[in-house]
Structure formats: C-alpha cells, structure tokens
Amino acid sequence: MRRFVASLTFTAVTAASLLAISGTAGAQEGPPPAGDTRAVYGEGNIKAADCPTLWPGSKSVLGEDPAPDNTMSIDITEEDVPEGVELVGVVIKGGDGYNKYSADKLGEMPWLKLHSPYNNGGQIAAISHWFACGVKTTTTTTTTTTTTTTTGGTTTTEPTTTTSAGTTTTAPVTTTTVAPAPGDDSNLPDTGANVGWMIFLGAALLLSGGLLLGVPRIRNAVLRRN
C-alpha cells in the first residue's frame, strides 16, 4: 500500500513538473517585445517602400540601408529632417522583427534612442536598416493687389487677396489709374488761332457804317432848322 501511495505521489509531482515546463515554454513563444513603450512591434522584414502602407500618403525621406555595423540606436533631430517635409513615423529593423514609431507617440523632437526590438535571446538586436516616412508640408501663399482710381478728386482703393497652397509669399502689386474730371478741357490741344482781333475789327466796321449813315441825316436836320 505504501509503495502504491509513493508511486502515485511521484507520478503527480512528475506531471506537475512537466506542466510547469510546458507552460514556461509556451510563454516564451511568440514575437519578442518591442522593448520601448513608444513603439509597436512588427514581425518579419520591412522596407522603405512600405511607407505608404504604414502611414498612408507618406514616403521614405530619411534612412540607412544597411545601417553601420553594431548600430544599436539612432537619434533624429529637426536638423535631420529635409526642408518642406513633416515626419510621420520611423521604422527600426533588427533581428527577426522591427519597431514602428509613430510621430504622435514620439512627441516633439529630438527623437532619441530609437532601437530595434528584443531578439529571442532577450537582447536588443543590432539595427540592420532603418527609415523615416514623411509627407510634404502645406503652406499658404497670399498675393495682395491694390487698385487705386482717382476721378474728380475722389480716390477709391480696392484691395484683392488671393490665397493658394505653396510657399508663403506676400507680393503687393499697386496699379494707379487717373481719369480727368468732367468739363475739364485744360488738356485740349492748342491750335494757335487767336480770334480776338477779328471781333474788334467787326465792331469797328459796324461803328463806321453807322456814322456814315447818320452824318447826312444830322446835316440835313441842321439846315432845315436854319
């Protein structure tokens, strides 16, 4: 009876040990963790051409393929970003997987100590290659045109503003138009004709004719009185 109990106890302990070992092995299965709360782990290989899939509308704008030997982490500062580009994420590949860092998780630059995920040995894998995905930034172009019209001493100014996408530029353009006031003939051409002497001559002729007609009548009237 004692042998039976001892055998049963040994069997139970052995089974428990096997279950514990099996559970530990099961816990070790699956992809290794990213090792960074800012990153999302991805399994398998990945390339810079996958930017549009990772972040729609983006493309690879920065990176190294392959990375220098024994590179364990990278830092990205604002000076590294090409002009006119906004980074939306970074991918660090190493070992059997990669870490995907999104800009909203990284926050403001600089982005420091970006690394690949842990390998099966529990160590951070050396970086095989990495790339950053970005999109073009959108700015506003403002063009202001001012038209000034002067008529009869009254000035009217009408500004016009046009906004479009592109590089920020302000280009004021001023156009001035002057129209003469109604009734103003000061700008009429001078022909050189002077008609004042003709008026004077006509008046003199009329006066002379009147005298010629009036003198005989006056003389006859005087003779009759005598």
ZASEBA-149523 format. One record per residue: x, y, z of N, C-alpha, C in turn. Coordinates in Angstrom, 1 decimal. Atoms other than C-alpha are relative to their C-alpha. Layout:
X;Y;Z;X;Y;Z;X;Y;Z
...
This chain:
0.8;-1.2;0.0;0.0;0.0;0.0;0.9;1.2;0.0
-0.9;-1.2;-0.1;2.9;2.4;0.9;0.6;0.2;-1.4
-0.6;-0.1;1.3;4.5;1.6;-2.4;-0.9;0.6;-1.1
1.0;-0.6;0.9;1.3;2.5;-4.3;-0.1;1.5;0.2
0.1;-1.4;-0.3;1.0;5.8;-2.5;1.2;0.8;-0.4
-1.2;-0.7;0.4;4.6;6.7;-3.1;0.1;0.1;-1.5
0.0;-0.1;1.5;4.3;5.8;-6.8;-1.0;1.0;-0.5
1.0;-1.0;0.5;1.1;7.9;-7.1;0.5;1.4;0.3
-0.6;-1.3;-0.3;2.9;10.8;-5.4;1.0;0.4;-1.0
-1.1;-0.3;0.9;5.9;10.6;-7.7;-0.6;0.3;-1.4
0.6;-0.3;1.3;3.6;10.5;-10.7;-0.6;1.4;-0.1
0.6;-1.3;-0.1;1.7;13.6;-9.6;1.1;1.1;-0.1
-1.1;-1.0;0.0;5.0;15.5;-9.0;0.5;0.1;-1.4
-0.6;0.0;1.4;6.3;14.5;-12.4;-0.9;0.7;-0.9
1.0;-0.7;0.9;3.1;15.6;-14.1;0.0;1.5;0.2
0.0;-1.4;-0.3;3.2;18.9;-12.4;1.2;0.7;-0.5
-1.2;-0.6;0.6;6.8;19.5;-13.4;-0.1;0.1;-1.5
0.2;-0.1;1.5;6.0;18.7;-17.0;-0.9;1.1;-0.4
0.9;-1.1;0.3;3.1;21.1;-16.9;0.7;1.4;0.1
-0.7;-1.3;-0.2;5.3;23.9;-15.5;1.0;0.3;-1.1
-1.0;-0.2;1.1;8.0;23.3;-18.1;-0.7;0.4;-1.3
0.7;-0.3;1.2;5.4;23.2;-20.8;-0.6;1.4;0.0
0.6;-1.3;-0.1;3.8;26.4;-19.6;1.1;1.1;-0.2
-1.1;-1.0;0.2;7.2;28.2;-19.5;0.4;0.1;-1.4
-0.4;0.0;1.4;8.0;27.1;-23.0;-1.1;0.7;-0.8
1.0;-0.7;0.7;4.6;28.3;-24.1;0.0;1.5;0.1
0.0;-1.5;-0.3;5.1;31.7;-22.5;1.1;0.6;-0.8
-1.1;-0.6;0.7;8.4;32.1;-24.4;-0.3;0.0;-1.5
0.4;0.0;1.4;6.7;31.5;-27.8;-0.6;1.3;-0.4
0.5;-1.3;0.5;5.6;34.4;-30.0;1.1;1.0;-0.2
-1.0;-1.1;0.3;7.3;37.6;-31.1;0.6;0.6;1.2
-0.6;-0.7;-1.1;9.7;39.3;-28.8;-0.6;1.4;0.1
0.7;-1.3;-0.2;8.5;42.6;-27.3;0.8;1.1;-0.6
-0.6;-1.2;0.7;9.3;46.0;-28.8;1.1;0.5;0.9
-1.0;-0.5;-0.9;11.3;46.9;-25.7;-0.1;1.5;0.2
0.2;-1.4;-0.1;10.0;50.5;-25.9;-1.5;0.3;-0.1
1.4;-0.3;0.0;6.6;51.8;-24.9;-0.4;1.0;-1.1
0.4;-0.9;1.1;6.7;54.3;-27.8;-0.2;-0.7;-1.3
0.0;0.7;1.3;7.0;51.6;-30.4;-1.0;-1.2;0.0
0.8;1.1;0.3;4.8;48.9;-31.9;0.8;-1.1;-0.7
-0.8;1.0;0.6;6.4;45.6;-32.7;-0.6;-0.6;-1.2
0.5;0.6;1.2;6.2;44.1;-36.1;0.9;-1.2;-0.4
-0.8;1.1;0.3;7.4;40.7;-37.3;0.3;-0.1;-1.4
-0.4;0.2;1.4;9.3;39.9;-40.4;0.9;1.2;-0.5
-0.8;-1.0;0.7;11.2;42.1;-42.9;-0.9;1.2;-0.4
0.7;-1.2;0.5;10.2;45.6;-44.0;0.9;0.9;-0.7
-0.9;-0.9;0.8;11.5;48.1;-46.5;-0.6;1.4;0.0
0.4;-1.4;0.1;11.4;51.9;-47.1;-1.2;0.1;-0.9
1.1;-0.1;0.9;9.0;51.2;-49.9;-1.4;-0.2;0.6
1.2;0.3;-0.8;6.4;50.2;-47.3;-0.6;1.2;0.7
0.5;-1.2;-0.6;5.9;53.8;-46.1;-1.5;0.2;-0.2
1.4;-0.3;0.3;2.6;54.3;-47.9;-1.0;-1.0;0.7
0.9;1.0;-0.7;1.2;51.1;-46.2;0.0;0.3;1.5
-0.1;-0.2;-1.4;2.4;52.0;-42.8;-0.7;1.3;0.4
0.7;-1.3;-0.2;1.3;55.7;-43.0;-0.5;0.5;-1.3
0.6;-0.4;1.3;-1.0;56.4;-45.9;0.4;1.4;-0.4
-0.4;-1.3;0.5;0.2;59.3;-48.1;1.4;0.3;0.2
-1.4;-0.3;-0.3;3.8;59.1;-46.9;0.9;-0.7;-0.9
-1.1;0.7;0.8;7.1;58.1;-48.5;1.2;0.1;0.8
-1.3;0.0;-0.7;10.6;57.4;-47.3;0.8;1.3;-0.3
-0.7;-1.2;0.2;12.5;60.6;-46.8;1.4;0.0;0.7
-1.2;0.1;-0.8;15.4;59.5;-44.5;0.3;-1.4;0.4
-0.2;1.3;-0.5;17.2;56.4;-43.5;1.4;-0.5;-0.4
-1.3;0.7;0.3;20.2;54.0;-43.8;-0.3;-1.5;-0.3
0.2;1.4;0.4;20.1;50.6;-45.6;1.3;-0.4;-0.8
0.1;0.4;-1.4;22.2;49.0;-44.4;0.5;1.0;1.0
-0.5;-0.9;-1.0;22.9;50.7;-41.1;1.5;-0.4;0.3
-1.4;0.3;-0.4;26.6;50.9;-39.9;0.0;-1.2;1.0
-0.1;1.1;-0.9;27.8;47.8;-38.1;-0.2;0.3;1.5
0.1;-0.1;-1.4;26.8;47.4;-34.5;-0.8;1.3;0.5
0.8;-1.1;-0.4;24.4;50.3;-34.5;-1.2;-0.5;0.8
1.0;0.4;-1.0;22.1;49.9;-31.5;-1.2;0.9;0.1
1.1;-0.9;-0.1;20.0;53.0;-31.6;0.3;1.2;-0.9
-0.2;-1.3;0.8;19.5;56.3;-33.6;-0.7;1.1;0.7
0.6;-1.2;-0.5;18.6;59.8;-32.7;-0.4;0.9;-1.3
0.5;-0.9;1.1;16.6;62.2;-35.1;-0.3;1.3;0.6
0.2;-1.3;-0.4;16.7;65.9;-34.7;-0.7;0.8;-1.1
0.6;-0.8;1.1;15.0;68.7;-36.6;0.9;0.3;-1.1
-1.0;-0.3;1.1;18.2;69.4;-38.5;0.1;-1.2;-1.0
-0.1;1.1;0.8;18.0;65.9;-39.9;-1.2;-0.1;-1.0
1.3;0.1;0.8;14.5;66.4;-41.5;0.2;0.9;-1.2
-0.1;-0.8;1.2;14.5;67.6;-45.1;-0.9;1.2;0.0
0.8;-1.2;0.1;13.1;71.1;-45.8;-1.3;-0.3;-0.7
1.3;0.2;0.7;9.4;71.1;-46.6;-0.7;-1.3;0.3
0.5;1.3;-0.3;8.8;67.7;-45.0;-0.4;-0.1;1.4
0.4;0.3;-1.4;7.0;66.5;-41.9;0.0;-1.5;0.2
-0.1;1.4;-0.2;7.9;63.2;-40.5;-1.2;-0.6;0.7
1.2;0.6;-0.6;5.0;60.9;-39.6;0.4;-1.3;0.8
-0.4;1.2;-0.7;7.0;57.9;-38.3;1.4;-0.5;-0.4
-1.3;0.5;0.2;10.2;55.9;-38.1;-0.1;-1.5;0.2
-0.1;1.5;-0.1;10.9;52.1;-38.6;1.4;-0.4;0.2
-1.4;0.5;-0.3;13.9;50.4;-37.0;-0.1;-1.5;-0.1
0.0;1.4;0.3;14.6;46.9;-38.3;1.3;-0.6;0.6
-1.1;0.7;-0.6;16.8;44.4;-36.4;-0.5;-1.4;0.4
0.3;1.4;-0.4;16.8;40.6;-35.7;-1.2;-0.5;-0.9
1.1;0.6;0.7;13.5;38.9;-36.7;-1.2;1.0;-0.2
1.1;-0.9;0.1;11.3;42.0;-36.5;0.4;1.4;0.0
-0.3;-1.5;0.1;11.1;45.8;-36.4;-0.9;0.7;1.0
0.8;-0.9;-0.9;9.8;48.6;-34.2;-0.5;1.1;-0.9
0.7;-1.0;0.7;7.3;51.0;-35.6;-0.3;1.2;0.9
0.2;-1.2;-0.8;7.5;54.5;-34.1;-0.9;1.0;-0.7
0.8;-1.0;0.6;4.7;56.9;-34.9;0.3;1.4;0.6
-0.3;-1.4;-0.5;5.2;60.7;-34.6;-0.8;0.4;1.2
0.8;-0.5;-1.1;2.3;61.2;-32.3;0.4;-0.7;1.3
-0.5;0.7;-1.2;3.8;58.7;-29.8;1.4;0.6;0.4
-1.3;-0.6;-0.3;7.3;60.3;-30.1;0.0;1.4;0.6
0.1;-1.4;-0.5;6.1;63.8;-29.4;1.0;1.0;-0.8
-0.8;-1.0;0.6;8.3;66.8;-30.1;1.5;-0.5;-0.2
-1.4;0.4;0.2;11.9;66.4;-31.5;0.8;0.7;1.1
-0.6;1.1;0.7;14.5;65.4;-30.8;-0.6;-1.3;0.4
0.4;1.4;-0.3;13.6;61.7;-31.0;1.2;-0.8;0.3
-1.2;0.6;-0.5;16.2;59.9;-29.0;-0.1;-1.5;0.3
-0.1;1.5;-0.3;17.3;56.2;-28.6;-1.1;-0.8;-0.6
0.9;0.8;0.7;15.1;54.7;-31.2;0.8;-1.3;-0.4
-0.8;1.2;0.2;16.1;51.0;-31.5;-0.9;-1.1;-0.5
0.7;1.2;0.5;15.1;47.6;-32.9;-0.6;-0.8;1.2
0.6;0.7;-1.2;13.1;45.1;-30.8;1.0;-1.0;0.6
-0.8;1.0;-0.6;14.5;42.5;-28.5;0.0;-1.3;-0.8
-0.1;1.3;0.8;15.7;39.2;-30.1;-0.4;-1.1;1.0
0.4;1.2;-0.8;15.0;35.7;-28.8;0.9;-0.2;1.2
-0.9;0.2;-1.1;18.0;35.9;-26.5;-0.2;1.1;1.1
0.3;-1.0;-1.0;16.4;38.8;-24.6;0.9;1.2;-0.1
-0.8;-1.2;0.2;18.8;41.4;-26.0;-0.5;0.8;-1.2
0.4;-0.9;1.1;18.2;44.4;-28.2;0.8;-0.3;-1.2
-0.7;0.4;1.3;19.1;43.4;-31.8;0.7;1.2;-0.6
-0.7;-1.0;0.7;21.6;45.4;-33.7;-0.9;0.4;-1.2
0.9;-0.5;1.1;19.9;47.6;-36.4;0.6;-0.4;-1.3
-0.4;0.3;1.4;20.1;46.2;-39.9;-0.2;1.1;-0.9
0.3;-1.2;0.8;18.4;49.1;-41.5;-1.1;0.8;0.6
1.1;-0.9;-0.5;16.0;52.0;-40.7;-0.4;1.0;-1.0
0.5;-1.1;0.9;13.9;54.6;-42.5;-1.0;0.8;0.7
1.0;-0.9;-0.5;11.7;57.5;-41.7;-0.9;0.4;-1.1
1.0;-0.4;1.0;8.5;58.3;-43.5;-0.6;1.4;0.2
0.5;-1.4;-0.2;7.2;61.8;-44.2;-1.0;0.4;-1.1
0.9;-0.6;0.9;4.7;63.9;-46.0;0.4;1.5;-0.3
-0.3;-1.4;0.3;5.1;67.3;-47.7;-0.9;1.0;0.9
0.8;-1.0;-0.8;4.1;70.3;-45.5;-0.8;0.9;-1.0
0.9;-0.9;0.8;1.3;72.6;-46.8;0.1;1.4;0.6
0.0;-1.4;-0.4;1.8;76.4;-46.6;-0.9;0.8;-0.8
0.9;-0.9;0.7;-0.2;79.4;-47.7;0.7;1.1;-0.7
-0.5;-1.2;0.7;0.6;81.9;-50.4;-1.1;1.0;-0.1
1.0;-1.1;0.0;-1.1;85.3;-50.1;0.6;1.1;-1.0
-0.3;-1.1;0.9;-1.0;87.8;-53.0;-1.0;1.1;0.1
0.9;-1.1;-0.2;-2.4;91.2;-52.5;0.2;1.0;-1.1
0.0;-0.9;1.1;-3.3;93.5;-55.4;-0.9;1.2;0.4
0.7;-1.2;-0.4;-4.3;97.1;-54.7;-0.2;0.9;-1.3
0.3;-0.9;1.2;-6.1;99.2;-57.5;-0.5;1.3;0.5
0.4;-1.4;-0.4;-6.4;103.0;-57.0;-0.5;0.7;-1.2
0.6;-0.8;1.1;-8.7;105.0;-59.2;-0.3;1.4;0.5
0.2;-1.3;-0.4;-8.8;108.8;-59.0;-0.9;0.7;-1.0
0.9;-0.7;0.9;-11.8;110.7;-60.6;-0.6;1.2;0.7
0.6;-1.2;-0.6;-12.7;114.3;-59.9;0.4;0.3;1.4
-0.4;-0.3;-1.4;-10.7;114.5;-56.7;-0.3;-1.1;1.0
0.4;1.0;-0.9;-12.1;111.3;-55.2;0.8;-1.3;-0.3
-0.9;1.2;0.2;-9.8;108.3;-54.6;-0.7;-1.2;0.6
0.6;1.3;-0.5;-11.1;104.7;-54.3;1.1;-1.1;-0.1
-1.0;1.1;-0.1;-8.8;101.8;-53.2;-0.7;-1.3;0.2
0.6;1.3;-0.1;-9.9;98.2;-53.7;1.0;-1.1;0.1
-0.9;1.1;-0.1;-7.6;95.5;-52.3;-0.6;-1.3;-0.3
0.5;1.3;0.3;-7.9;92.0;-53.6;1.1;-1.0;0.5
-0.9;1.0;-0.6;-6.4;89.0;-51.8;-0.3;-1.4;-0.6
0.2;1.4;0.6;-5.8;85.5;-53.4;0.9;-0.9;0.8
-0.7;1.0;-0.8;-4.8;82.5;-51.3;0.1;-1.3;-0.7
-0.1;1.3;0.6;-3.4;79.2;-52.6;1.1;-0.7;0.7
-1.0;0.8;-0.7;-1.2;76.3;-51.4;1.3;0.2;-0.7
-1.3;-0.2;0.5;2.5;76.6;-51.8;0.9;0.6;1.0
-1.0;-0.7;-1.0;5.4;78.6;-50.3;-0.6;1.4;0.4
0.6;-1.3;-0.5;4.4;81.6;-48.2;0.7;1.2;-0.6
-0.6;-1.2;0.7;5.0;84.8;-50.2;-1.1;1.1;0.0
0.9;-1.1;0.1;3.4;88.2;-50.0;0.5;1.0;-1.0
-0.4;-0.9;1.1;3.6;90.3;-53.2;-1.0;1.1;-0.3
0.9;-1.1;0.3;1.8;93.6;-53.2;0.2;0.6;-1.3
0.0;-0.6;1.3;1.0;95.0;-56.6;-0.9;1.2;0.0
0.8;-1.3;-0.1;-0.2;98.6;-56.9;-0.2;0.5;-1.5
0.3;-0.6;1.3;-2.0;99.9;-60.1;-0.8;1.3;0.3
0.7;-1.3;-0.2;-3.0;103.6;-60.3;-0.5;0.5;-1.3
0.6;-0.5;1.2;-5.4;105.0;-62.9;-0.6;1.3;0.3
0.5;-1.3;-0.2;-6.2;108.7;-63.2;-0.9;0.4;-1.1
1.0;-0.4;1.0;-9.3;109.9;-65.1;-0.3;1.5;0.1
0.3;-1.4;-0.1;-9.9;113.6;-65.9;-1.4;0.3;0.4
1.4;-0.4;-0.5;-12.9;115.3;-64.2;-0.8;0.5;-1.2
0.8;-0.5;1.1;-15.9;116.1;-66.4;0.0;1.5;-0.2
0.0;-1.4;0.3;-15.8;119.5;-68.1;1.4;0.6;0.0
-1.3;-0.5;0.0;-12.1;119.9;-67.7;0.7;-0.1;-1.3
-0.6;0.0;1.4;-10.7;121.0;-71.1;1.4;0.5;0.1
-1.4;-0.5;-0.1;-7.3;122.0;-69.7;1.0;-0.8;-0.8
-1.0;0.9;0.7;-5.7;119.1;-71.6;-0.3;0.0;-1.5
0.2;0.0;1.5;-7.2;120.1;-75.1;1.2;0.6;-0.7
-1.2;-0.5;0.7;-4.6;120.8;-77.7;-0.2;1.5;-0.5
0.0;-1.5;0.3;-3.7;124.5;-78.5;0.3;0.0;-1.5
-0.2;-0.1;1.4;-4.2;125.1;-82.3;0.8;1.3;-0.4
-0.8;-1.2;0.3;-2.5;128.6;-82.1;-0.9;1.1;-0.6
0.9;-1.0;0.6;-5.6;130.5;-83.5;-0.4;1.0;1.1
0.4;-1.0;-0.9;-6.4;133.9;-81.9;-1.1;0.9;-0.7
1.2;-0.6;0.7;-9.9;135.3;-82.8;-0.3;1.4;0.7
0.3;-1.2;-0.7;-9.8;138.4;-80.5;0.0;1.2;-1.0
-0.1;-1.1;1.0;-8.7;140.8;-83.3;-1.1;0.1;-1.0
1.1;0.1;1.0;-11.4;139.6;-85.6;-1.3;0.7;0.6
1.2;-0.6;-0.7;-14.1;140.6;-83.0;0.2;1.5;0.0
-0.2;-1.5;0.0;-12.5;144.1;-82.6;-0.2;0.6;-1.3
0.2;-0.5;1.4;-12.4;144.6;-86.4;-1.4;0.1;-0.4
1.4;0.0;0.4;-16.0;143.7;-86.8;-0.8;1.1;0.7
0.6;-1.1;-0.7;-17.1;146.1;-84.1;0.3;1.4;-0.6
-0.4;-1.2;0.6;-15.1;148.9;-85.7;-0.7;0.3;-1.3
0.7;-0.1;1.3;-16.7;148.3;-89.1;-1.4;0.4;0.2
1.4;-0.4;-0.2;-20.2;148.4;-87.7;-0.1;1.4;0.5
0.1;-1.4;-0.5;-19.5;151.7;-85.9;0.3;1.0;-1.2
-0.3;-0.9;1.2;-18.0;153.3;-89.1;-1.2;0.0;-0.9
1.1;0.0;0.8;-21.0;152.2;-91.1;-1.2;0.8;0.5
1.1;-0.8;-0.6;-23.4;153.7;-88.6;0.3;1.5;-0.1
-0.4;-1.4;0.1;-21.5;157.0;-88.7;-0.3;0.5;-1.4
0.2;-0.4;1.4;-21.6;157.1;-92.5;-1.5;0.2;-0.3
1.5;-0.1;0.3;-25.4;156.6;-92.5;-0.6;1.2;0.8
0.6;-1.0;-0.8;-26.0;159.1;-89.7;0.4;1.4;-0.3
-0.5;-1.4;0.2;-23.9;162.1;-90.7;-0.9;0.8;-1.0
0.9;-0.8;0.9;-26.1;163.2;-93.8;-1.3;0.3;0.7
1.2;-0.3;-0.6;-29.2;163.0;-91.8;0.1;1.1;1.1
-0.2;-1.1;-1.0;-27.8;165.1;-89.0;0.2;1.3;-0.7
-0.2;-1.2;0.7;-26.6;167.7;-91.5;-1.3;0.6;-0.6
1.3;-0.4;0.6;-30.0;167.9;-93.3;-0.9;0.6;1.1
0.8;-0.5;-1.1;-31.7;168.4;-89.9;0.4;1.3;0.4
-0.5;-1.3;-0.4;-29.5;171.3;-89.0;-0.3;1.1;-1.0
0.3;-1.0;1.1;-30.0;173.0;-92.4;-1.5;0.4;0.1
1.4;-0.3;-0.1;-33.8;172.7;-92.0;-0.3;1.0;1.1
0.2;-0.9;-1.1;-33.7;174.4;-88.7;0.4;1.5;-0.3
-0.5;-1.3;0.3;-31.8;177.3;-90.1;-0.9;0.6;-1.1
